[in-house]
Amino acid sequence: MADLLTTEGLRRALVAEFQAAIEAGVGLTLSTAEAAAPAGDGWTVEIVATGVLDGRLTAWIDDAGVRAIAQAMTQLDEPPDATVAGGMLREFFAQAAAATAARDAFDGLALAVGIPARAEGAGGAALALLQNAMPLASLQLTGDVSRGASAAALLPAGGRPYPANLAALLDVDLPLVVRFARTEMSLRALAQLGPGSMVDMGRSPDAPVQLLIGSQVIAEGEVVVVTGNYGVRITSLVSPADRLRAMEL
């Protein structure tokens, strides 16, 4: 399994989702191809990544392309003004960011999209968005992201990604059990239990509860109520290595 938590992995995902957002919103069928370094007037949009990835990417798209897409979307005879075009551009990037963050490979990623601003193109590789093999817009994503603290906590010693055979298991659902307390009682006492019986668990209501996978305790926390449902606020965790060992049970 390829490691997508990289600058290039995020860049590719955003481009694909941006293309999909335009296709869905405008009704065009697009393709991409490598293009020369962008130049001339255009728009930039800042995309800030936090969570499993930290950093910032800057998207640049040429002004003519933005206006062509906006005109196709509004179905006007003339391209719309800059305010409409800029708002449309931000909406497409917001949709692309939300769809990217929702991918399983980017679980724990948050992407914030800034307000589009006018700017000239810069050097570097770019992509051409093509409609029927004809250039529609020129797109460039520059910047860099790195693994955030929440991603680094899930890496093995040395900070290298997991092998593919283990990475493939990281999305497997595991039964998580919350244990409030445990006690022992005789078989006689157990046989005498009935509706209304009280069992003393020997714990304070304020004592932490335990979270288990299989028979392994992986965390402790306190019981909370979230939107009408019980939840657990984590107060302590075992090491990432011990959590992975719990998955093997």
DAQUI-V629481 format. One record per residue. N is the residue number from 0. RES is the residue in one small letter. OMEGA is omega in radians with two decimals (none if undefined). D_FIRST is the distance of its C-alpha to the first C-alpha in Angstrom with 1 decimal. Layout:
<<N:RES:OMEGA:D_FIRST> <N:RES:OMEGA:D_FIRST>>
//
This chain:
<<0:m:-3.13:0.0> <1:a:3.09:3.8> <2:d:-3.09:6.5> <3:l:-3.12:8.8> <4:l:3.12:11.6> <5:t:3.08:13.4> <6:t:-3.10:16.5> <7:e:3.11:15.1> <8:g:3.11:12.3> <9:l:-3.13:15.3> <10:r:-3.13:17.6> <11:r:-3.13:15.7> <12:a:-3.14:15.4> <13:l:3.11:19.1> <14:v:-3.13:20.3> <15:a:-3.11:18.8> <16:e:3.07:20.4> <17:f:3.08:23.6> <18:q:-3.14:24.0> <19:a:3.14:23.5> <20:a:3.11:26.1> <21:i:-3.13:28.5> <22:e:-3.13:28.2> <23:a:-3.06:28.8> <24:g:-3.05:31.6> <25:v:-3.12:33.4> <26:g:3.11:32.8> <27:l:2.99:31.6> <28:t:-3.01:29.0> <29:l:2.98:27.3> <30:s:-3.13:25.1> <31:t:3.09:24.1> <32:a:3.09:24.9> <33:e:-3.09:25.3> <34:a:3.10:28.6> <35:a:3.12:31.1> <36:a:-3.09:31.4> <37:p:3.10:32.8> <38:a:3.11:36.5> <39:g:-3.09:39.2> <40:d:3.11:39.4> <41:g:-3.13:36.4> <42:w:3.02:34.8> <43:t:3.09:32.4> <44:v:3.11:30.5> <45:e:3.09:29.1> <46:i:-3.06:25.8> <47:v:-3.13:25.6> <48:a:3.03:22.4> <49:t:-3.13:22.9> <50:g:-3.13:21.1> <51:v:3.01:17.5> <52:l:3.09:18.2> <53:d:3.09:21.8> <54:g:-3.03:23.4> <55:r:2.99:24.9> <56:l:3.07:24.2> <57:t:3.09:27.2> <58:a:3.06:27.1> <59:w:3.09:30.0> <60:i:-3.03:31.2> <61:d:-3.07:34.5> <62:d:-3.14:37.6> <63:a:3.12:38.4> <64:g:3.12:35.0> <65:v:-3.11:35.3> <66:r:3.11:38.7> <67:a:3.11:37.8> <68:i:3.13:35.1> <69:a:3.13:37.6> <70:q:3.11:40.3> <71:a:-3.12:38.2> <72:m:-3.10:37.4> <73:t:-3.13:41.0> <74:q:3.08:42.5> <75:l:3.09:45.2> <76:d:-3.13:47.3> <77:e:3.08:46.7> <78:p:3.13:43.6> <79:p:-3.11:43.8> <80:d:-3.03:44.8> <81:a:-3.12:42.5> <82:t:3.12:42.4> <83:v:-3.13:41.1> <84:a:3.13:38.6> <85:g:3.10:37.2> <86:g:3.10:37.0> <87:m:-3.13:35.1> <88:l:3.14:32.6> <89:r:3.14:31.9> <90:e:3.13:31.5> <91:f:3.12:28.8> <92:f:3.07:26.9> <93:a:3.08:27.4> <94:q:3.13:25.9> <95:a:3.14:22.9> <96:a:-3.14:22.4> <97:a:-3.14:22.8> <98:a:3.11:20.4> <99:t:-3.13:17.7> <100:a:-3.13:18.4> <101:a:3.12:18.3> <102:r:-3.14:14.7> <103:d:-3.09:12.7> <104:a:-3.10:10.2> <105:f:3.13:13.5> <106:d:-3.11:15.4> <107:g:3.14:18.3> <108:l:3.02:18.7> <109:a:-3.14:22.2> <110:l:3.11:23.2> <111:a:-3.08:26.9> <112:v:-3.12:28.4> <113:g:3.13:31.7> <114:i:3.11:34.8> <115:p:3.11:34.7> <116:a:3.13:37.1> <117:r:3.14:38.6> <118:a:3.08:37.6> <119:e:3.13:37.7> <120:g:3.14:34.7> <121:a:3.12:33.4> <122:g:3.12:32.1> <123:g:-3.10:28.5> <124:a:3.13:26.2> <125:a:3.07:26.4> <126:l:3.02:25.4> <127:a:2.98:28.0> <128:l:-3.03:27.8> <129:l:2.99:29.6> <130:q:-3.07:31.7> <131:n:3.10:32.8> <132:a:3.12:31.7> <133:m:-3.12:34.1> <134:p:3.07:33.1> <135:l:-3.12:33.3> <136:a:3.07:31.9> <137:s:-3.03:30.4> <138:l:3.10:27.6> <139:q:3.06:26.3> <140:l:3.12:24.1> <141:t:-3.13:24.9> <142:g:-3.05:24.5> <143:d:3.02:21.9> <144:v:3.08:20.0> <145:s:-3.14:18.9> <146:r:3.11:17.4> <147:g:-3.10:20.1> <148:a:-3.11:21.8> <149:s:3.07:20.1> <150:a:-3.13:16.6> <151:a:-3.14:18.1> <152:a:-3.13:19.6> <153:l:-3.14:16.4> <154:l:3.05:15.2> <155:p:3.14:16.3> <156:a:-3.12:19.4> <157:g:3.07:19.2> <158:g:3.13:17.1> <159:r:3.11:13.9> <160:p:3.08:10.5> <161:y:3.00:9.6> <162:p:-3.06:8.2> <163:a:-3.09:4.9> <164:n:3.07:7.9> <165:l:3.13:9.4> <166:a:-3.13:7.0> <167:a:-3.11:6.8> <168:l:-2.98:10.6> <169:l:3.11:11.3> <170:d:3.13:12.3> <171:v:3.11:14.5> <172:d:3.11:18.2> <173:l:3.10:20.5> <174:p:3.12:24.3> <175:l:-3.07:25.8> <176:v:3.04:29.6> <177:v:-3.13:32.2> <178:r:3.13:35.1> <179:f:-3.11:38.3> <180:a:3.03:40.3> <181:r:-3.13:41.2> <182:t:3.08:44.6> <183:e:3.08:46.5> <184:m:-3.10:49.4> <185:s:3.10:51.7> <186:l:3.11:51.6> <187:r:-3.13:55.0> <188:a:3.12:53.8> <189:l:-3.12:50.8> <190:a:-3.10:53.1> <191:q:3.13:55.3> <192:l:3.08:52.7> <193:g:3.10:53.3> <194:p:-3.13:52.9> <195:g:3.12:53.9> <196:s:3.11:53.4> <197:m:3.09:52.2> <198:v:3.13:49.7> <199:d:-3.12:49.9> <200:m:3.05:46.4> <201:g:3.13:47.9> <202:r:3.07:45.7> <203:s:3.08:46.5> <204:p:-3.13:45.2> <205:d:-3.12:43.8> <206:a:-3.13:41.9> <207:p:3.03:38.1> <208:v:-3.10:36.1> <209:q:3.04:33.2> <210:l:-3.07:29.6> <211:l:2.86:28.3> <212:i:-2.97:25.2> <213:g:3.10:26.8> <214:s:-3.06:29.7> <215:q:3.04:28.1> <216:v:-3.13:29.4> <217:i:-3.10:26.7> <218:a:2.98:28.9> <219:e:-3.12:32.4> <220:g:3.13:33.6> <221:e:-3.09:36.5> <222:v:3.10:37.0> <223:v:3.06:37.3> <224:v:-3.11:37.9> <225:v:-3.12:35.6> <226:t:3.07:37.0> <227:g:-3.14:38.9> <228:n:3.06:36.1> <229:y:3.04:35.8> <230:g:3.13:33.0> <231:v:3.04:32.5> <232:r:-3.07:32.4> <233:i:3.08:30.5> <234:t:3.09:32.9> <235:s:-3.10:31.1> <236:l:2.95:27.8> <237:v:-3.08:27.0> <238:s:3.08:24.6> <239:p:3.14:20.8> <240:a:3.12:20.8> <241:d:3.08:23.3> <242:r:3.11:21.4> <243:l:3.11:18.4> <244:r:3.11:21.0> <245:a:3.12:22.4> <246:m:-3.06:19.2> <247:e:-3.09:19.9> <248:l:none:23.3>>
//
